[in-house]
Amino acid sequence: MEKVIVAGLLIIASIVAAVLAITVLAPSSVDSKNSILSSNRVANSFVGTNIDGLNAVPDGGNGLAVSAWFKNVGSVDVEPVSAIDVFLLAGDRLSGRYIPYSDTPTSTDRWEVILPEDSDVWARGETLLIRLTLETSSPLSAGRHMVSLTTPNGVTGDVLFEYGLMSTPTPAPTAVPTPPLAPTPTPTPTPTPAPSSAPVVVWEGLKGYLHGLCF
């Protein structure tokens, strides 16, 4: 009888241990599976995200606004757009500042989405137009600048632009005046001397003959 009771207690203990093991390990297994699936989604999203900087131009001529265009050339959508990080950097990347997102006017630096309108999803193949509005006390300085955009999953795209650089005009060559041509003097005609009459040579003999006839 005692052996039967002991055997029954052992069976009950085994069942309880199995139930406890399942209770403890099952959530851990599910969490591990979910973690793996989440990591795969993040990896696929990162690999599928790719953006190109298309163009950037200063607006207004006062150095307080910049419009920038980027294209989603990846295979996945980027969202939320409001979670994108935007930086305004020097052209050499050695200095710059972070521009926070705000869809309402503020007295400090901010950026907002112009296109696509009323959407927090940047669809693949779509062009994103953003506008940076700078604090009035910190306008753009003359030189090369860069708008750098980083998606929520860490993919970056950049676009360069210039502000306030005036190209040095090439001086026009100075015309060298051509000296006036000296007038060609009219040739003075050389007078042809009139032929002088040849002296009449009277022979002495003829003179004597003529003299004899006269007498």
Secondary structure, DSSP 8 states (H G I E B T S, - for coil): -HHHHHHHHHHHHHHHHHHHHHHHHHHHHHHHHHHHHHHHHHHHHHHH--EEEEEEEEETTSSSEEEEEEEE-SSS-B--GGG-EEEEEETTSSSEEEE-B-SS--SS-EEEEEESTT-S-B-TT-EEEEEEE--TTS---SEEEEEEEE-TTS-EEEEEEEES---------------------------------------HHHHHHHHHHH-
